Amino acid sequence: MILENANVKFQLIHDMLESEDCSMSITEMCSLAGVSRGGYYYWLNQEEARIQREEADLEDFSLVLEAYKFRGYAKGARSIYMRLLHLTPPVVMNIKKIRRLMDKYNLKCPIRKPNPYRRMLKAIRTNNFADNILKRRFKDFGPRKVLLTDITYIPFNGEWLYLSVIIDAYTKQVLSYVLSDTMKLDFVLETVKQLLEKYGVDLSQETIIHSDQGVHYTSYKFIEIVENAELRRSMSRRGNCWDNAPQESFFGHMKQEIDLSNYRKFSEVKAAIDDWMAYYNQDRYQWNLAKLSPNEYYEYIKTKTYPL
């Protein structure tokens, strides 16, 4: 920051000296600006090097900007770093450099704010609660062994839409999701049915499906479909969002990256969510997944072949 301020002062002195009505000497202006005369001459002699650095920065920033805009979703420095690794040929750029270029050219990534929407539907107290057998061991058992599910609320035309999602806690893959304009039980059951149709062969009696204590997950129909599939039920402790933290984080990132405020049709919202889900699984790289997307990470776990 000190160097940047000095460069600004040197540039100002240079511009003033170039003007026709300047009556001050270099020594006087340097003294007034609080910089040394020798420092000014050194800065002046480095003009060609500065031009070369600026051209190099612009060239590198074009790569950063391309990665930032990939598939239309804003990204932070780490996501840009991982996107550059996926280019052909791969580009390795220091994260500090990426952040410097983003600051220099005012490229901002939105900061995810806390979710302002609280749960609108409280669980009906029944005897259908399950123990918290997961106990936040989200990545202790491998792929397809811990499935996290929850519902999030999406504002739409002054009302709400409801999104039910199931993710693999180990690979972070979205395995199934259903968007609904009603809170009826059906859309949650449909999410489980989609899961079983697509990935049933990959699941086992050891597989845990973990949820909160919401009314949908304590219903007899939900319990029946889960137990018929020979999956184990697990539930967060009441009012403890940390027991399902990866799912909550997933919803937070989704709402940060998708702007649904301008849509007026259910089909438009669904199309936007479909596109983001495909992007998330295939192209949204995650630092803690060996810098791979969820789908890439799952293949890496299966084949033991790192794709980058």
Secondary structure, DSSP 8 states (H G I E B T S, - for coil): -HHHHHHHHHHHHHHHHHSTT--S-HHHHHHHHT--HHHHHHHHHTHHHHHHHHHHHHHHHHHHHHHHHGGG----HHHHHHHHHTSSS-----HHHHHHHHHHTT-------------SS-----S------STT-TTSS-TTSEEEEEEEEEEETTEEEEEEEEEETTT--EEEEEEESS--THHHHHHHHHHHHHHGGG--TT-EEEE-S-TTTTSHHHHHHHHHTT-EEEE--TT-GGGGHHHHHHHHHHHHH---TT--SHHHHHHHHHHHHHHHHHH--BGGGTTB-HHHHHHHHHH-----
